[in-house]
Amino acid sequence: MRRRPGIAGLQNAAATRDKFRQVGENVAKVRTDVMQEQLATFRSQLEEFARKHKSDIRKNSVFRQQFHEMCAKVGVDPLASNKGVWAELLGIGDFYYELGVQIVDICIATRSHNGGLIDLLELRKLLCQKRKTDLGSLSSDDCLRAISKLKVLGSGFEVISVGKKKLVRSVPTELNKDHNGILELAQAKGYVTVEQVEKEFSWSAGRAIDALETLLKEGLAMIDDGHSDGKRRYWFPCVTLSPDASGSEAKS
């Protein structure tokens, strides 16, 4: 018959487990301390890098995006505050604040035309015109970072993906799956018809008309009845780019 462990044996086993636990905690603490020391060193090197390449970070959009990616890896957000070392080093907080104000201006100015939904590339193009700079000086990443800071205003600014496009929404309009599907379909020609929507999604005429009329009511669509086939076209300015913007999209 197998003997059960006595009290002394149980106490020894418990003491052994405590020692293993203490060793494990010590190892974990050492690892944490080492990681914190490495992060502090990296942040210090990042600040030195920022001082050395301040001009490139401010002027070169690609370099600026890569710098943001490096900051993110060590938990640094240069845009978290307009005060502090990063604001003093780079002034990029002011850059994105100014960019955010210009984005609001453009979205308000174009709202009567696009219903508060504008293609990100078109917004970027208009921003460059406003700033009197070439398209390469301002990246989509710059626009996205500036827009992310506008969310604190609670004014409905956000970026949504429709098909392959990113659209900036500046009004609190809720788009459902039907609306997104129509906007994606409209990217081919800039417009759709009720018949196209029915065929593409296998919808009833009622469902297609309801979704299209909702988009029309929200100011996201315009109607065109001047065609010999008698079919109404629903045009969507938010997915219809000007020719030079389309060419820029291919390059970016």
KAGI-V900369 format. One record per pair of residues at least 6 apart in sequence whose C-alpha atoms are under 6 Angstrom apart, sorted by sequence separation. I is the first residue (numbers start at 1). J is the second residue. D is the distance in whole Angstrom. If there is no record, write none. Layout:
BEGIN
i=[I | I]
j=[J | J]
d=[D | D]
END
This chain:
BEGIN
i=[57 | 87 | 151 | 160 | 186 | 215 | 57 | 128 | 160 | 225 | 78 | 159 | 224 | 159 | 224 | 158 | 223 | 82 | 158 | 223 | 157 | 222 | 157 | 221 | 222 | 79 | 156 | 221 | 156 | 221 | 156 | 163 | 162 | 54 | 193 | 192 | 192 | 191 | 191 | 190 | 191 | 100 | 120 | 190 | 120 | 119 | 120 | 118 | 96 | 118 | 190 | 117 | 117 | 187 | 116 | 116 | 116 | 61 | 61 | 61 | 115 | 115 | 114 | 119 | 118 | 117 | 114 | 114]
j=[63 | 93 | 157 | 166 | 192 | 221 | 64 | 135 | 167 | 232 | 86 | 167 | 232 | 168 | 233 | 168 | 233 | 93 | 169 | 234 | 169 | 234 | 170 | 234 | 235 | 93 | 170 | 235 | 171 | 236 | 172 | 184 | 184 | 90 | 233 | 233 | 234 | 234 | 235 | 235 | 236 | 146 | 166 | 236 | 167 | 167 | 168 | 167 | 146 | 168 | 240 | 168 | 169 | 239 | 169 | 170 | 171 | 137 | 138 | 139 | 219 | 220 | 220 | 238 | 238 | 238 | 237 | 238]
d=[6 | 6 | 6 | 6 | 6 | 6 | 5 | 6 | 5 | 5 | 6 | 6 | 6 | 5 | 5 | 6 | 6 | 5 | 5 | 5 | 6 | 6 | 4 | 6 | 5 | 5 | 5 | 5 | 5 | 5 | 5 | 5 | 6 | 6 | 5 | 6 | 5 | 5 | 4 | 6 | 6 | 5 | 6 | 6 | 5 | 4 | 6 | 5 | 5 | 5 | 5 | 6 | 5 | 6 | 6 | 5 | 6 | 6 | 6 | 6 | 4 | 4 | 5 | 6 | 5 | 6 | 5 | 5]
END
